[in-house]
Amino acid sequence: MNQYRREWEYRMEESARLGQSLRQQGQRKPKQRSSEITRGSNESLELVINIIRNKNNQMQIRLNRCLTPPFNISTWRSS
């Protein structure tokens, strides 16, 4: 249980950091479905961790999209 609890805390901190970065960029944050599930048992805690992990991945993808400069085709040269 302690392993799951530590990972849950780490994922929640990561989620808060990514959410703050998205807000600074003016991007939307995915819905927080993990708060709808109780974290009483190891199985439910593992499910919550997976949901948070997926949400964090979505936020990281959104952040990468808005921080990556657009591809400029005029600078691309074929050989």
Secondary structure, 3 states (H helix, E strand, C coil): CHHHHHHHHHHHHHHHHHHHHHHHHCCCCCCCHHHHCCCCCHHHHHHHHHHHHHHHHHHHHHHHHHHCCCCCHHHCCCC
